[in-house]
Amino acid sequence: MAAEVPPPYTALTKHPMLPEVGHDEAARFNFLANFNRHLSGALGAGNRIAYESRVLPAFRAEHGRDPEHRYEIREAMARDPWHRMWSAAKRNSMEMRQHNGRQIVLRQLDRLDAMARQFNEHSGQLELDPGVEHPFYQTAVDIHCQPGGYDGEERPGDVSAGANYDVGIFATTGGQLGGLNDGGGQAVAAWVRKERPDWQPRRILDVGATVGHNAVPIAQAFPDAEVIAIDTAGASLRYGAARAAGLGVRNIRFVEANGEDLSRWPDGHFDWVQTTMFLHELSAKAMPRLLKECHRVLAPGGLIFHIEQPQYSAAMPLYEQFMRDWDAFNNNEPFWTAMHAQDLKQVMAEAGFPLENQFVVGVRAVVDRDIFPDAPAAEEEDYGRSAVWNAYGAWKAA
Amino acid sequence: MSEVEEPLDWIARAGKRAKGRRPEYFDDPAVDRLVSMVLALVGEVSVLRERLDTVERLLDAKGTIAREDIERYAPDRAAGEERGLATKAYIARVMRGLQQELEAMQNPDPPIMEWVERLAKE
């Protein structure tokens, strides 16, 4: 039974920048972590039953054929009373997570801002650039329904966006990402260590780093490497740099920059270029530009590694594609559906990584076993929130 | 960083809506609003139950408590699991309607009138 409940919020590792969370605020996240598991687990199955028992038969009766595209399933399911209620509950759960996180952060924002300023002034690990434009694919909607998005500010120069992201990610992932919510980055580091035990990358670039949940564990795993974590959202970097400094991780620098234009770094500068659950937050034109730049700054023999959800392929049933698409339409992830429909291997090939150099591997979040002794079977699919990902990678020809 | 120090109205600003048109799940928008209110209440009852559990555990352990003890309370692994299970059971009670509808989709029953009529004849 123990494996079926998320750990309590208070089991998370405290670090200096983590907002102080009161008893009832923690209890709200405990409820949401449990509620999200219930929605994706016990109740999630209801969507398929609704589809197979009534939505699909009704579609066949009306059209005289099966659905030919996941959007047809979406339209049909949007009229189903079961799917409507399930979706409404899931959407509300996300909104409640944001509301609770923002109450926690905003009531103590003066203290958090002062502490971040102190960390960042002393560490020298933050480099903002007001000249960097905020691309429309980051500003068109507030991604993950986080009011203000990754670059939001309640007042100029604050850390509210990053602090809210950090304080509440526990709830949306059902507590599956470990004590520092860094299971994704730890998984990447563990994979690289296993794949190339003797490899010592000197310079690592993490693109779309937000608050550094994934870049910091990479920096910790390779303490002799210099890690550059970039994002266009300066507001998130402000928090991320202070968080890293608070954790005592010194070999990482947070730089405001756009992955589509890495011209400040010369050709072949980095041994490893990484993105983690980021490509789906771009646009159709931005993604190939970004991948070309990643290719350019990567040294011969270096590693490009993108963590993503699996792409929709002809082999993936349309129903599964439809469920995986839920976030695109209900959780403000507008590029999600188009990105996952692309042949990412082909896009990477066009960016300069020949197909024969590419590989796809499954990467599973690594969690702290002393806090999460019975972490759930991560193979359990929950359509977008599970701690299992596909990694699309390539070693650049030497 | 602004040095003005107009206190931030954190309660009002915390609830700001996210940019991006919200999907409408039901034909009557009032149902959408109602679901939001019900789920917020469901969450708050869970919070109250957890707080009461904290008070009870602290009283068990110490006989008397201060408010600060409640705020600082962090369950150990066993207590955390017990509370997690209690929350899970609570959610299962609240979500019974959807769960039973799911079962009914799996094994649909005929309309009850069919049984009424059949039993009247047999």
Interface residues (C-beta under 8 A of the other chain):
Chain A: M1 A2 E4 V5 P6 P7 P8 T10 A11 G22 H23 D24 A27 R28 N30 F31 L32 N34 F35 R37 H38 A42 L43 A45 G46 I49 A50 S53 R54 W82 R84 M85 W86 S87 A88 A89 R91 N92 S93 E95 M96 Q98 H99 R102 Q103 L106 R107 L109 D110 D113 R117 A140 V141 D142 C145 Q146 P147 G148 G149 E154 R155 P156 G157 D158 F329 N330 N332 P334 P373
Chain B: M1 S2 E5 L8 W10 I11 R13 A14 G15 K16 R17 A18 K19 G20 R22 P23 Y25 F26 D32 V35 S36 L39 A40 V42 G43 S46 V47 E50 R51 T54 I70 E71 Y73 A74 P75 R77 G80 E81 R83 G84 L85 T87 K88 I91 A92 M95 L98 Q99 E101 L102 M105 Q106 P108
